[in-house]
């Protein structure tokens, strides 16, 4: 069967670290198995807040990767404050009193660089790729965001080449994502964001989203087909190791300022006070970026004495930590805007086959995944008592060495099976 060529435009690509890079790296890894040849277009000199060279090993041999230089304002902003610039580019926006500099950086980011700080890459990319597409017999384009400037490249190419088939992949929502409201947008800037989002949704030939609730949200803005392809997991070979001797409750990934679950910290603090055995064996393990607000809250509740703070770890290390932990924590911001978020870590947690305790907003799509796979428990921010009971029950199973998990229905989230869904959409648009 003849290979169908597809051009994929993405900002995040190895050696970028974090979850943003994995979705399309994994699709590219498996697309050839379904008679699709990916050509990947990425920036030549990107500003990645996280770097993980291990991902470079997963790029398939012989894949065509196109690169063009990008101008990013983060390099200029770092002249004033390298720390604040890195935090903002990583999504860390303080909920406490902000300095004048931080307010200025947020205002500039939100109002002068719409939809995001990669907007300066759009025009040169459209010019370059217009010629490439016409001379390389490629009729299908995929853009993935955030950053949503990647979709504006797609919009520009669709205008130049109307017969081009364009698939827009939204790893996260655009104007309804949690941090959007913190960017100090003027009414003019806010309307421009909404207008651009509408144009992308209505111009693309098809849209992919990562959760059912995002599909429901977008369906009010476009008549184009909207497909749900969640993130997923690979069966990555990891050296088998025994479970931690401590009752290790681990969170792998960023804990930003608004992802600071007071009911969880209170429940853990109470268990430590009420049960000396729990206090002796309990360890809270955090791997990834953790904001100062979260660390201060942990200290307030006395959890810092039980804390193992690892910072950013490689993907391979993260997989090992997941498999060794007694419990895996999944925390989502308690807001209407985050109900549709299915973080990539939930699927790697499934592959680790360790019990998951999740906390998030009422109506979250996370609850559906946990119920479908029988992989853990979901609690809202108003269910501290039930959350506390679930953690203590897990601790009792740990004491008895009986903490097992019999997950079901997780194969549908394997990256290769998800890529099969993607290939079907590519061939149908």
Secondary structure, DSSP 8 states (H G I E B T S, - for coil): ---EEEEEE-S--TTB-SGGGHHHHHHHHHHGGGTEEEEEEEESS---SSB-GGGGGGS-TT-EEEEE----HHHHHTTT-HHHHHHHHHT---SS---HHHHHHHHHHHHTSSS-TTGGGHHHHHHHHHHHHHHTT--EEEEEESSTHHHHHHHHHHHH-TT-EEEEEESS-STTSGGGGGS---HHHHHHHHHHHHHHHHHSSEEEESSHHHHHHHTTT--SEEEE----B-----------SSEEEEEES-B-TT---HHHHHHHHHHHHH-HHHHHHEEEEEES-B-HHHHHHHHHTTGGGGEEEEES--HHHHHHHHHH-SEEEEE--SSGGGTT---THHHHHHHHT--EEEEE-TT-HHHHHHHHHT-EEEEETT-HHHHHHHHHHHHHHHHTT-------S-GGGBHHHHHHHHHHHHHH-
